[in-house]
Amino acid sequence: MAVGLGPMSTLHPVPGFELGIASAGIKRPGRKDIVVMRCAEGSSVAGVFTTNAFCAAPVTLARKRFLGPVRYLLTNTGNANAGTGEPGLAAATRVCARLAELAGVPENAVLPYSTGVIGEPLPVEKIEAALPAALANLSVDNWADAAAGIMTTDTLPKGASRQFQHDGVTVTVTGISKGAGMIKPNMATMLGYIATDAKVAQAVLQDLLRDAANKSFNRITIDGDTSTNDCCMLVATGQAALPEITAASGALFAALKQAVLEVSMELAQAIVRDGEGATKFVTVQVNGGATHQECLDVGYAVSHSPLIKTALFASDPNWGRILAAVGRAGVPDLDVSLIDVYLDDVCIASRGGRAASYTEDQGAKVMAQEEITIRIDLGRGTCSETIWTTDLSHEYVKINAEYRT
């Protein structure tokens, strides 16, 4: 039921970054559920991680190691290794140690990532048994297969790629992500991996990823639930024949920043378009705020409202639900007489009540679309924020009610 999400476009190989896929049969026999990624020696690595206090064991380990000499990223699906305590941390450490042994690198050069059911022991033996095949499969051309390999309830793989020229040298940025439910990232997405062949100092790369995540992955929500396993990684292999980027300035940095943002935005919006049971892709745009935070507060109040989300599913222009959400967003001293609310370009509410020009037919026509913009002008200042979300359908309830069966 993915909304406007078709086959992936070409995912350009990134020199110095290889991906290998194998089957461990964690949840289903034969399913490709292990992805190994190899970074060229000397690569810079940046990461953003979930702020959920019950973060998964692999998050704890990856967060400790990513500033070191990273060589391999190891992802499994079908098991989140979250809510597993010390045994879960020991299991994550063990699979990393086995991959390090097979690859001939230090143990702390391997970062783990997991996604799937929370609270179940990680099937270490199955993962270890699949590692040789994943290593044998390593190739710079395996981005599309890896995008499929990290999926859980996703219906389609998600990837994006950009290239640009600088001083006659082609620079590539390619990424993949997964996520369809338990989506209200508080740093990044469920799982996301982006690589570039530019050479970038780690501190600059970290700021670049944080900024890109805040404008993309941190602006999407499907159900308001922040996962225990959220991670997004940005790897710079340094294989392009260009000087190292050591500061957030200059033409090369600006071009790289734009490419990373475009890839991040495309991946983030693909997650929303593939939201569990989604039939609508909804942009919630809040303008005229006194601060960015109050714009976000209003945007999320609208995006998380089950009443608004079910009205979207029914294509019902029940605009009173939008006003109610705006009013309870907690904005101090909110003057509702200054607020205008639109469905696409149709003004539905103005000066605290129904717009004089509005008709139910106008609203119904917009709500029948697969892609809808809800625009709210607060009339308080110059700040704006945009959030992307979905409707709430019968299928979402069914998927999550039957997730473990």
C-alpha positions as CSV (number, residue, x, y, z in Angstrom):
1,M,0.0,0.0,0.0
2,A,3.1,2.3,-0.3
3,V,1.9,5.8,-1.3
4,G,3.8,7.0,-4.4
5,L,6.7,4.8,-3.7
6,G,7.9,2.8,-6.7
7,P,11.0,0.9,-7.6
8,M,14.3,2.5,-6.4
9,S,16.2,4.6,-8.8
10,T,19.8,3.7,-9.6
11,L,22.0,3.4,-6.5
12,H,25.5,4.4,-7.5
13,P,28.4,2.4,-6.0
14,V,30.5,4.2,-3.5
15,P,34.2,3.4,-3.9
16,G,35.5,2.0,-0.6
17,F,32.2,0.8,0.6
18,E,31.1,-2.8,0.0
19,L,27.9,-4.7,1.0
20,G,27.3,-8.4,1.4
21,I,24.0,-10.2,2.1
22,A,23.3,-13.7,3.4
23,S,20.5,-15.8,5.0
24,A,20.6,-16.7,8.7
25,G,16.9,-17.8,8.8
26,I,16.3,-15.8,11.9
27,K,12.6,-15.4,11.4
28,R,12.0,-17.3,8.2
29,P,14.1,-20.0,6.5
30,G,15.8,-18.7,3.4
31,R,15.1,-15.0,4.0
32,K,18.1,-12.8,3.4
33,D,18.4,-11.2,6.8
34,I,22.1,-10.6,7.4
35,V,23.9,-7.6,5.8
36,V,27.6,-6.9,6.3
37,M,29.1,-3.6,5.1
38,R,32.8,-3.1,4.8
39,C,34.4,0.4,5.0
40,A,37.8,1.2,3.4
41,E,40.6,1.5,6.0
42,G,40.8,5.1,7.2
43,S,37.1,5.9,6.6
44,S,35.4,8.5,8.8
45,V,32.2,7.4,10.5
46,A,29.4,9.5,12.0
47,G,26.3,8.2,13.8
48,V,23.1,9.3,15.4
49,F,21.2,7.0,17.7
50,T,17.9,6.6,19.5
51,T,17.3,8.5,22.7
52,N,15.0,5.8,23.9
53,A,16.2,4.8,27.4
54,F,15.5,1.1,26.7
55,C,17.9,1.2,23.7
56,A,18.9,-2.1,22.2
57,A,22.2,-3.8,23.0
58,P,23.6,-3.2,19.5
59,V,22.9,0.6,19.9
60,T,24.8,0.6,23.2
61,L,27.8,-1.1,21.5
62,A,27.7,0.8,18.3
63,R,27.5,4.1,20.1
64,K,30.6,3.2,22.1
65,R,32.6,2.1,19.1
66,F,31.7,4.4,16.1
67,L,34.4,7.0,16.9
68,G,37.1,4.3,16.6
69,P,38.7,2.7,13.5
70,V,35.5,1.3,12.0
71,R,35.8,-1.3,9.3
72,Y,32.5,-3.4,9.4
73,L,28.8,-2.8,10.0
74,L,26.8,-5.9,10.8
75,T,23.0,-5.8,10.6
76,N,20.5,-8.5,11.3
77,T,16.7,-8.4,10.9
78,G,14.1,-10.5,12.6
79,N,15.3,-9.8,16.1
80,A,15.9,-6.4,17.8
81,N,18.1,-7.7,20.6
82,A,16.3,-5.0,22.7
83,G,15.0,-5.5,26.2
84,T,17.5,-8.4,26.6
85,G,19.8,-6.9,29.4
86,E,23.4,-8.1,29.9
87,P,22.9,-11.3,27.9
88,G,21.8,-9.2,24.9
89,L,24.9,-7.1,25.2
90,A,27.1,-10.2,25.4
91,A,25.3,-11.6,22.3
92,A,26.0,-8.5,20.3
93,T,29.6,-8.5,21.4
94,R,30.0,-12.1,20.4
95,V,28.7,-11.8,16.9
96,C,30.9,-8.8,16.4
97,A,33.9,-10.7,17.7
98,R,33.2,-13.6,15.2
99,L,33.0,-11.2,12.3
100,A,36.2,-9.5,13.4
101,E,37.9,-12.9,13.6
102,L,36.7,-13.9,10.1
103,A,37.7,-10.5,8.6
104,G,41.0,-10.2,10.4
105,V,40.2,-6.8,12.1
106,P,40.1,-5.7,15.7
107,E,36.9,-6.5,17.5
108,N,36.1,-2.9,18.2
109,A,36.2,-2.2,14.4
110,V,32.8,-4.0,14.0
111,L,29.5,-2.2,14.8
112,P,26.3,-4.2,15.3
113,Y,22.7,-3.2,14.3
114,S,19.5,-5.2,14.9
115,T,15.9,-4.8,14.0
116,G,12.8,-6.9,14.6
117,V,10.9,-8.3,17.6
118,I,11.8,-6.8,21.0
119,G,12.6,-9.0,24.0
120,E,13.8,-12.2,22.4
121,P,17.3,-13.6,22.7
122,L,19.5,-12.9,19.7
123,P,20.1,-16.2,17.8
124,V,23.9,-15.9,17.9
125,E,24.7,-19.3,16.3
126,K,22.5,-18.6,13.3
127,I,24.1,-15.2,12.7
128,E,27.6,-16.6,13.1
129,A,26.9,-19.4,10.6
130,A,25.8,-16.8,8.0
131,L,28.8,-14.5,8.3
132,P,31.1,-16.3,5.9
133,A,28.5,-16.2,3.1
134,A,27.9,-12.5,3.7
135,L,31.6,-11.8,3.5
136,A,32.0,-13.8,0.3
137,N,29.1,-11.7,-1.1
138,L,30.8,-8.3,-0.5
139,S,30.5,-6.0,-3.5
140,V,30.2,-2.2,-4.2
141,D,27.2,-3.1,-6.4
142,N,25.0,-4.7,-3.6
143,W,23.1,-1.6,-2.4
144,A,19.7,-2.7,-3.7
145,D,20.0,-6.2,-2.3
146,A,21.1,-4.7,1.0
147,A,18.1,-2.4,1.0
148,A,15.9,-5.5,0.8
149,G,18.0,-7.3,3.4
150,I,17.4,-4.8,6.1
151,M,13.6,-4.7,5.7
152,T,11.1,-5.9,8.4
153,T,7.5,-4.9,7.9
154,D,8.5,-2.7,4.9
155,T,6.7,-3.5,1.7
156,L,9.4,-2.1,-0.6
157,P,13.2,-1.5,-0.2
158,K,14.3,2.1,0.2
159,G,17.3,3.7,-1.4
160,A,18.5,7.0,-2.8
161,S,21.7,8.2,-4.6
162,R,23.2,11.5,-5.7
163,Q,26.4,12.4,-7.6
164,F,28.0,15.8,-8.2
165,Q,31.2,17.1,-9.9
166,H,33.9,19.0,-8.1
167,D,37.1,20.0,-9.9
168,G,36.4,17.3,-12.5
169,V,36.0,14.6,-9.9
170,T,32.7,12.8,-9.4
171,V,31.6,12.5,-5.8
172,T,28.9,9.9,-4.9
173,V,26.4,9.8,-2.0
174,T,24.3,6.7,-1.7
175,G,22.1,5.5,1.1
176,I,19.4,2.9,2.2
177,S,16.9,2.9,5.0
178,K,14.3,0.7,6.6
179,G,11.2,1.5,8.6
180,A,7.5,1.3,8.3
181,G,6.2,1.2,11.9
182,M,7.3,2.3,15.4
183,I,8.4,5.5,13.6
184,K,8.8,8.8,15.4
185,P,12.6,9.1,15.3
186,N,14.2,11.1,18.0
187,M,17.6,11.3,16.2
188,A,17.4,9.4,12.9
189,T,15.3,6.5,11.4
190,M,14.8,2.9,12.3
191,L,18.0,2.0,10.4
192,G,19.8,4.1,7.9
193,Y,23.1,3.8,6.2
194,I,24.6,6.5,3.9
195,A,28.1,6.5,2.4
196,T,30.1,8.9,0.3
197,D,33.6,8.6,-1.2
198,A,34.5,12.2,-0.2
199,K,37.2,12.5,2.5
200,V,35.7,14.3,5.5
201,A,37.1,14.9,9.0
202,Q,35.0,13.0,11.6
203,A,33.9,16.1,13.5
204,V,32.7,17.7,10.3
205,L,31.0,14.5,9.2
206,Q,29.2,14.2,12.6
207,D,27.8,17.7,12.4
208,L,26.8,17.1,8.8
209,L,24.8,14.0,9.7
210,R,23.2,15.5,12.7
211,D,22.0,18.5,10.6
212,A,20.7,16.3,7.8
213,A,18.9,14.0,10.3
214,N,17.2,16.9,12.0
215,K,15.8,18.1,8.7
216,S,14.7,14.7,7.4
217,F,14.5,11.6,9.7
218,N,13.7,13.8,12.7
219,R,10.7,15.3,10.9
220,I,8.8,12.1,10.1
221,T,6.2,10.2,12.2
222,I,3.9,7.3,11.5
223,D,2.6,6.3,14.9
224,G,4.5,8.5,17.4
225,D,6.6,5.6,18.8
226,T,10.4,6.1,19.0
227,S,12.1,2.8,18.5
228,T,14.6,1.1,20.8
229,N,16.9,0.5,17.8
230,D,17.1,3.7,15.8
231,C,20.5,4.2,14.2
232,C,21.6,6.2,11.2
233,M,25.2,6.1,10.0
234,L,27.2,8.2,7.6
235,V,30.5,6.8,6.3
236,A,33.1,8.8,4.3
237,T,35.5,6.5,2.6
238,G,37.9,9.1,1.3
239,Q,38.4,7.4,-2.0
240,A,37.6,10.4,-4.2
241,A,40.7,12.2,-5.4
242,L,39.9,15.4,-3.6
243,P,41.3,17.2,-0.6
244,E,39.9,16.3,2.9
245,I,37.0,18.5,4.1
246,T,38.2,19.8,7.4
247,A,35.7,22.6,8.0
248,A,32.0,23.3,7.3
249,S,32.8,25.8,4.5
250,G,33.7,26.0,0.9
251,A,32.2,24.8,-2.4
252,L,33.0,21.1,-1.9
253,F,31.4,21.0,1.6
254,A,28.3,22.9,0.3
255,A,27.8,20.4,-2.5
256,L,28.3,17.4,-0.2
257,K,25.9,18.8,2.4
258,Q,23.2,19.3,-0.3
259,A,23.7,15.7,-1.6
260,V,23.6,14.2,1.9
261,L,20.5,16.2,2.7
262,E,18.7,15.2,-0.5
263,V,19.5,11.5,0.1
264,S,18.4,11.7,3.7
265,M,15.1,13.5,2.8
266,E,14.3,11.0,0.1
267,L,15.0,8.0,2.4
268,A,12.9,9.6,5.3
269,Q,10.0,10.4,3.1
270,A,10.1,6.8,1.6
271,I,9.6,5.5,5.2
272,V,6.5,7.5,5.5
273,R,5.2,6.5,2.1
274,D,5.7,2.9,3.2
275,G,4.1,3.4,6.6
276,E,2.3,0.3,7.9
277,G,-1.1,0.4,6.3
278,A,-0.7,3.9,4.9
279,T,-3.0,5.1,2.2
280,K,-2.1,8.8,2.5
281,F,1.2,10.8,2.4
282,V,0.6,13.9,4.5
283,T,2.7,17.0,4.8
284,V,2.0,19.1,7.9
285,Q,3.4,22.5,7.4
286,V,3.4,25.0,10.3
287,N,4.3,28.6,9.5
288,G,4.3,31.9,11.4
289,G,5.6,30.5,14.7
290,A,7.4,32.5,17.3
291,T,9.9,29.7,17.7
292,H,10.8,26.5,15.8
293,Q,9.8,24.4,18.8
294,E,6.2,25.7,18.9
295,C,6.0,25.0,15.2
296,L,7.1,21.4,15.9
297,D,4.7,21.1,18.9
298,V,1.8,22.1,16.7
299,G,3.0,19.9,13.8
300,Y,3.3,16.8,16.0
301,A,0.0,17.4,17.7
302,V,-1.7,17.3,14.3
303,S,0.4,14.5,13.0
304,H,-0.1,12.2,16.0
305,S,-3.8,12.8,16.5
306,P,-5.6,9.5,15.9
307,L,-8.8,11.4,15.2
308,I,-7.1,13.4,12.4
309,K,-5.3,10.3,11.1
310,T,-8.5,8.3,10.9
311,A,-10.3,11.2,9.2
312,L,-7.5,11.2,6.6
313,F,-8.0,7.5,6.1
314,A,-11.8,8.0,5.6
315,S,-11.1,11.1,3.3
316,D,-13.4,13.0,5.7
317,P,-12.6,16.8,5.9
318,N,-13.4,16.9,9.6
319,W,-11.5,20.2,10.1
320,G,-12.6,20.6,13.7
321,R,-10.2,17.9,14.7
322,I,-7.3,19.9,13.2
323,L,-8.3,23.0,15.2
324,A,-8.6,20.9,18.4
325,A,-5.1,19.5,17.9
326,V,-3.6,22.9,17.3
327,G,-5.3,24.3,20.4
328,R,-4.0,21.5,22.7
329,A,-0.4,21.7,21.4
330,G,0.7,23.7,24.4
331,V,1.7,26.9,22.6
332,P,1.7,29.7,25.2
333,D,-0.7,32.6,24.8
334,L,-2.0,31.2,21.5
335,D,-4.3,33.7,19.8
336,V,-6.6,31.6,17.7
337,S,-8.0,34.7,15.9
338,L,-4.7,34.9,14.1
339,I,-4.6,31.3,12.8
340,D,-5.4,30.2,9.3
341,V,-5.7,26.5,8.4
342,Y,-5.5,25.1,4.9
343,L,-6.0,21.8,3.1
344,D,-3.7,22.2,0.2
345,D,-4.7,25.7,-1.0
346,V,-8.2,25.5,0.4
347,C,-8.6,27.7,3.4
348,I,-10.8,25.8,5.9
349,A,-10.5,28.0,9.0
350,S,-9.7,31.6,9.6
351,R,-9.9,34.0,12.5
352,G,-10.8,31.3,14.9
353,G,-13.6,29.6,12.9
354,R,-14.7,28.2,9.6
355,A,-13.5,30.3,6.6
356,A,-16.4,32.1,4.9
357,S,-15.3,30.8,1.5
358,Y,-15.0,27.2,2.6
359,T,-17.4,24.5,1.4
360,E,-17.5,20.8,2.4
361,D,-17.1,19.8,-1.3
362,Q,-13.7,21.7,-1.4
363,G,-12.4,19.8,1.6
364,A,-13.7,16.4,0.5
365,K,-11.9,16.8,-2.9
366,V,-8.6,17.5,-1.2
367,M,-9.0,14.7,1.3
368,A,-9.7,12.2,-1.4
369,Q,-6.1,12.7,-2.7
370,E,-3.3,10.3,-1.9
371,E,-1.0,13.2,-1.1
372,I,-2.3,16.1,1.1
373,T,-0.8,19.2,2.7
374,I,-2.2,20.5,5.9
375,R,-0.9,24.1,6.3
376,I,-1.2,26.0,9.6
377,D,-0.3,29.7,9.8
378,L,0.0,30.7,13.4
379,G,0.5,34.4,12.8
380,R,3.0,34.8,15.6
381,G,6.4,35.1,14.0
382,T,8.7,34.0,11.2
383,C,9.6,30.4,12.1
384,S,8.4,27.4,10.1
385,E,8.7,23.6,10.4
386,T,7.5,20.7,8.2
387,I,6.6,17.2,9.3
388,W,5.6,14.2,7.1
389,T,3.1,11.6,8.3
390,T,0.4,9.2,7.3
391,D,-3.2,8.3,7.9
392,L,-4.2,5.5,10.3
393,S,-5.9,2.6,8.6
394,H,-7.5,-0.8,9.5
395,E,-4.3,-2.4,8.0
396,Y,-2.1,-0.6,10.5
397,V,-4.0,-2.2,13.4
398,K,-4.0,-5.6,11.7
399,I,-0.2,-5.5,11.0
400,N,0.6,-4.6,14.6
401,A,-1.9,-6.8,16.2
402,E,-0.5,-9.8,14.4
403,Y,3.2,-8.8,14.4
404,R,4.4,-11.7,16.5
405,T,2.0,-14.3,15.2
